[in-house]
């Protein structure tokens, strides 16, 4: 019923209205005590009126307590409250001055309180109860000193107050509801705006991270190309001299040393070729590639890492692995970054295992180490841009690697190893299942 207030979940309007009603009630009882104790009347009547007002104080205290608890006292019994207030006010008027008692204005306050808390129907019934109460005084007191016009006018004013107060509170309720809807829409729009700003900020941060990584790789490429050029020219001259000397008649000792020099020069030339291949402008053409050459190229570059202190082991590779649609250079960058991270994590004497496995419809490049592992508090931040646990790290390697893998339709995941250390698995999907002889494997956990 619309006239009832849900005592279990009062609305903001109900609580605000209750706070006003509590103030009106306190005003009424305090004024009542002042009137009773400041006017001339017999001690018996004063004692009786004070006792009746004490009932009002007790009720007001309960109302105040429930209001502090964000509840509405006797919210489910508005008609009972209206009937009790009619009786209460009638008794005050009866024992004070009858029909002309100042306490008759309490009828007005009661109607106002009822209109604030309940619907117009309850207010109308409350007005009816008050008219019956006031009419009963006329018959009980048989007071002919007050004209019927005076009595009728009092009831008319009560009726007008009931109509005016319900109309006003109805308007205020509608306004409050409209404001609540507008406020909800405003909060929704604010939340959407904050989400968009957060998303744009994240995209901007990621774009900035990718640009920095690209600039770093470009700078490395230029440096590597410059070094290769400067070393390559004198290396060619030395190699030519060695070849000329090898054509002459030499003793066995000298020829052996020249052959040794030639082998070392070839090794230097192969190293320069690998560096030049890695530093050349990336080929962004996506094509079918074999997974093993990606691993081999990344390992060949990683062996020149100046902080290599552990042993990098390539586990046996399944035969007839399917090809994947990918960008070769980007995958080499991902695997190289994972291997270098594992080298740093494992430390001196560490073991880094590189493995190719098949998991469902994915080729998984798995790089694991036997280092101390990743702190649980750092796991959620591993792939965030600019997060790093290294003293001189940029915090972009894992972030860019994950972006590359995701652009290939795959996923880069971290798994803590039960025996200690970490495992990173970069999975790239494939569709060619022909000639697959190796059974499916799962990542270490």
Secondary structure, 3 states (H helix, E strand, C coil): CCCCCCCCCCCHHHHHHHHHHHHHHHHHHHHHHHHHHHCCCCHHHHHHHHHHHHHHHHHHHHHHHHHHCCCCCCCCCHHHHHHHHHHHHHHHHHHCCHHHCHHHHHHHHHHHHHHHHCCHHHHHHHHHHHHHHHHHHHHHHCCCCCCHHHHHHHHHHHHHHHHHHHHHHHHHHHHHHHHHHHHHHHHHHHHHHHHHHHHHHHHHHHHHHHHHHHHHHHHHHHHHHHHHHHHHHHHHHHHHHHHHHHCCCCCHHHHHHHHHHHHHHHHHHHHHHHHHHHHCCCCCCCEEECHHHHHHHHHHHHCCCCCCCCEEEECCCCCCCCCEEECHHHHHHHHHHHHHHHHHHHCCCCEEEEEEEEECCEEEEEEEECCCCCCHHHHCCCCCCCCCCCCCCCCCHHHHHHHHHHHCCCEEEEEECCCCCEEEEEEEECCCCCCCCCCCCCCCC
